């Protein structure tokens, strides 16, 4: 049987559509790139074009490209290394489901809470990027580090997850944002609603690594004082959560 040809080491040349201003530009870019990867047009081991090359191909800004690549990273499709570029490491998104099964009523509750958070937290992240002070920065870094440590210790990191989002709400310096999250408390974190028997221990580590990467994207955008990027990163994080739990609803 003939050996498979080695993947190209130079960045791929893309046949993609330039974008209009409708919908999320970063998600449109991410969707097109994901399609090229899953179809094998960009094979495992190959590099994506440079950031400037992607900007030219899609006709969008570097911020949009960075958000799109961050989404591909959250799916486990690519990895980015300084001085090397962004390389495709999987041909399909990594399966990272937090549970084996979830009761239908629980799924409904989770989706309702995520819907609420989608209308609250992207705005909070944008305001935090504009308003955070030195003590807020310390709190944001500390709560993210606590989440990373809990994940590494194979915890479900529920409290640490909540505290990170609460720190962002506090950094808005509008007291009603943290108060809204405090009303939800741990129920804001979908994993807190899962029974022990429902938790998928085999894929929890992969799932939480994805959450960690998304938190890092939100944190970086806030600390860069980029409200648009912070809003988009938080929306992407919560949309991915909604998509994940929607799959349980569709399973019925």
C-alpha positions as CSV (number, residue, x, y, z in Angstrom):
1,X,0.0,0.0,0.0
2,X,1.4,3.4,-1.0
3,X,2.6,5.6,1.9
4,X,0.6,8.7,2.6
5,X,2.3,11.9,1.3
6,X,4.0,13.9,4.0
7,X,2.0,17.1,5.0
8,X,3.2,20.3,3.6
9,X,5.4,22.3,6.0
10,X,4.8,25.7,4.5
11,X,1.5,27.5,5.4
12,X,-1.5,26.4,3.3
13,X,-2.9,28.5,0.5
14,X,-6.6,29.1,1.2
15,X,-9.6,29.3,-1.1
16,X,-12.0,31.2,1.2
17,X,-14.7,33.8,1.0
18,X,-14.1,37.4,2.0
19,X,-16.6,38.3,4.6
20,X,-19.4,40.8,4.8
21,X,-20.3,42.7,7.9
22,X,-23.1,40.4,8.8
23,X,-22.9,38.2,11.9
24,X,-19.8,37.4,13.9
25,X,-16.8,37.9,11.7
26,X,-14.6,35.8,13.9
27,X,-17.0,32.9,14.0
28,X,-17.4,33.1,10.2
29,X,-13.6,32.9,9.8
30,X,-13.5,30.1,12.4
31,X,-16.3,28.1,10.6
32,X,-14.5,28.4,7.3
33,X,-11.2,27.3,8.7
34,X,-12.8,24.5,10.6
35,X,-14.4,23.3,7.4
36,X,-11.1,23.3,5.6
37,X,-9.5,21.3,8.4
38,X,-12.2,18.7,8.8
39,X,-12.3,18.2,5.0
40,X,-8.6,17.6,4.9
41,X,-7.9,20.6,2.7
42,X,-5.5,21.7,5.5
43,X,-4.1,18.4,6.8
44,X,-2.9,17.5,10.2
45,X,0.7,18.7,10.6
46,X,0.2,21.6,8.2
47,X,0.4,25.2,9.2
48,X,-2.3,27.8,8.8
49,X,-1.3,30.9,6.8
50,X,0.3,33.7,8.8
51,X,-1.9,36.1,10.6
52,X,-1.3,38.7,7.9
53,X,-2.0,36.1,5.2
54,X,-5.3,35.2,6.9
55,X,-6.2,38.9,7.1
56,X,-5.7,39.3,3.4
57,X,-7.6,36.1,2.5
58,X,-10.6,37.0,4.6
59,X,-10.5,40.8,4.3
60,X,-10.7,41.3,8.1
61,X,-8.6,42.7,10.9
62,X,-5.9,40.9,13.0
63,X,-8.3,41.0,16.0
64,X,-10.9,39.0,14.1
65,X,-8.2,36.4,13.0
66,X,-6.9,36.1,16.6
67,X,-10.4,35.4,17.9
68,X,-11.0,32.9,15.1
69,X,-7.8,31.0,15.9
70,X,-8.6,31.1,19.6
71,X,-11.9,29.3,18.8
72,X,-10.0,26.7,16.8
73,X,-7.7,26.2,19.7
74,X,-10.6,25.8,22.0
75,X,-11.9,23.0,19.8
76,X,-8.5,21.3,20.0
77,X,-7.9,21.6,16.2
78,X,-4.8,23.7,16.2
79,X,-1.9,24.8,18.4
80,X,0.1,28.0,18.2
81,X,3.7,28.2,19.1
82,X,5.8,31.3,19.1
83,X,8.3,31.3,16.2
84,X,6.6,28.3,14.6
85,X,3.1,29.4,13.7
86,X,-0.3,27.8,14.1
87,X,-0.3,24.1,13.2
88,X,-3.3,21.7,12.7
89,X,-3.1,18.9,15.3
90,X,-6.5,17.3,14.8
91,X,-8.8,16.7,11.8
92,X,-12.0,16.8,14.0
93,X,-12.9,18.8,17.1
94,X,-11.9,17.0,20.3
95,X,-14.8,15.4,22.1
96,X,-15.0,17.1,25.4
97,X,-18.4,16.5,27.0
98,X,-18.8,17.2,30.7
99,X,-21.4,14.5,31.3
100,X,-22.5,11.1,30.1
101,X,-26.1,12.0,30.3
102,X,-28.2,14.8,31.9
103,X,-31.8,14.8,33.0
104,X,-34.0,16.8,30.6
105,X,-35.2,19.2,33.3
106,X,-31.6,19.9,34.3
107,X,-30.6,20.6,30.7
108,X,-33.5,23.1,30.4
109,X,-32.3,24.9,33.6
110,X,-28.7,25.0,32.3
111,X,-29.7,26.4,28.9
112,X,-31.9,29.1,30.5
113,X,-29.1,30.2,32.8
114,X,-26.6,30.3,29.9
115,X,-29.1,32.4,27.9
116,X,-29.2,34.9,30.8
117,X,-25.4,34.9,31.1
118,X,-25.0,35.5,27.3
119,X,-27.0,38.7,27.7
120,X,-25.1,39.8,30.8
121,X,-21.5,38.7,30.8
122,X,-20.1,39.8,27.4
123,X,-21.2,43.3,28.4
124,X,-19.5,42.9,31.8
125,X,-16.3,41.7,30.2
126,X,-16.3,44.8,27.9
127,X,-16.8,47.1,30.8
128,X,-14.1,45.3,32.8
129,X,-11.7,45.9,30.0
130,X,-12.4,49.6,30.2
131,X,-12.6,50.0,33.9
132,X,-10.4,47.5,35.8
133,X,-8.0,48.9,38.4
134,X,-4.9,47.4,39.9
135,X,-6.7,45.4,42.6
136,X,-9.1,44.1,39.9
137,X,-6.1,42.9,37.8
138,X,-4.7,41.0,40.8
139,X,-8.1,39.4,41.5
140,X,-8.5,38.4,37.9
141,X,-5.1,36.8,37.7
142,X,-5.5,35.1,41.0
143,X,-8.9,33.6,40.3
144,X,-7.7,32.4,36.9
145,X,-4.6,30.8,38.5
146,X,-6.9,29.1,41.1
147,X,-9.0,27.6,38.3
148,X,-5.8,26.3,36.5
149,X,-4.6,24.8,39.8
150,X,-7.9,23.1,40.5
151,X,-8.1,21.7,37.0
152,X,-4.6,20.3,37.3
153,X,-5.6,18.6,40.6
154,X,-8.5,17.0,38.7
155,X,-11.1,18.9,40.5
156,X,-14.4,20.0,38.8
157,X,-13.2,23.5,39.6
158,X,-16.8,24.7,40.0
159,X,-16.1,27.3,42.7
160,X,-13.0,28.5,40.9
161,X,-14.9,28.9,37.7
162,X,-17.6,31.0,39.4
163,X,-15.0,33.2,41.2
164,X,-13.3,34.0,37.9
165,X,-16.6,35.2,36.4
166,X,-17.4,37.0,39.6
167,X,-14.1,38.8,39.5
168,X,-14.9,40.1,36.0
169,X,-18.3,41.3,37.2
170,X,-16.6,43.2,40.1
171,X,-14.1,44.8,37.7
172,X,-17.0,46.6,35.9
173,X,-17.4,48.8,39.0
174,X,-21.1,48.6,38.6
175,X,-22.4,46.8,41.7
176,X,-25.4,45.3,39.9
177,X,-23.2,43.0,37.7
178,X,-21.7,41.1,40.6
179,X,-25.0,41.1,42.4
180,X,-26.7,39.4,39.5
181,X,-24.1,36.7,39.5
182,X,-24.3,36.3,43.2
183,X,-28.1,35.7,42.9
184,X,-27.2,32.7,40.6
185,X,-24.3,31.7,42.8
186,X,-22.8,28.3,41.7
187,X,-25.9,27.6,39.6
188,X,-24.3,29.9,37.1
189,X,-21.8,27.1,36.5
190,X,-23.5,24.3,34.5
191,X,-21.3,21.5,36.1
192,X,-22.7,22.4,39.5
193,X,-26.1,21.0,38.4
194,X,-24.7,17.6,37.5
195,X,-25.2,14.6,39.7
196,X,-22.1,12.6,40.4
197,X,-23.4,9.7,38.4
198,X,-23.8,12.0,35.3
199,X,-20.3,13.4,35.3
200,X,-18.1,12.1,32.4
201,X,-14.8,11.6,34.3
202,X,-13.0,10.3,31.2
203,X,-13.4,13.6,29.3
204,X,-13.6,16.1,32.2
205,X,-9.9,16.9,31.9
206,X,-10.2,17.7,28.2
207,X,-13.4,19.7,28.8
208,X,-11.8,21.8,31.5
209,X,-8.7,22.4,29.5
210,X,-10.9,24.0,26.9
211,X,-12.6,26.1,29.5
212,X,-9.2,27.2,30.8
213,X,-8.1,28.2,27.3
214,X,-11.3,30.3,26.9
215,X,-10.8,31.9,30.3
216,X,-7.3,32.8,29.2
217,X,-8.6,34.5,26.1
218,X,-11.1,36.5,28.1
219,X,-8.4,37.5,30.6
220,X,-6.0,38.5,27.9
221,X,-8.5,40.7,26.2
222,X,-9.6,42.4,29.4
223,X,-6.0,43.1,30.5
224,X,-5.2,44.4,27.1
225,X,-8.0,47.0,27.6
226,X,-9.7,45.8,24.5
227,X,-13.5,45.9,25.2
228,X,-14.5,44.5,21.8
229,X,-12.2,41.5,22.1
230,X,-13.3,40.9,25.7
231,X,-16.9,41.0,24.7
232,X,-16.3,38.6,21.8
233,X,-14.2,36.2,23.9
234,X,-16.8,36.0,26.6
235,X,-19.6,35.5,24.1
236,X,-17.6,32.8,22.4
237,X,-17.0,31.0,25.7
238,X,-20.6,31.0,26.6
239,X,-21.8,30.1,23.1
240,X,-19.6,27.1,23.2
241,X,-21.2,26.1,26.5
242,X,-24.6,26.6,25.1
243,X,-23.7,24.4,22.1
244,X,-22.4,21.7,24.3
245,X,-25.5,21.5,26.5
246,X,-27.8,21.9,23.6
247,X,-26.5,18.6,22.3
248,X,-27.9,16.9,25.4
249,X,-31.3,18.4,24.7
250,X,-31.2,17.2,21.2
251,X,-30.4,13.7,22.4
252,X,-33.6,13.8,24.3
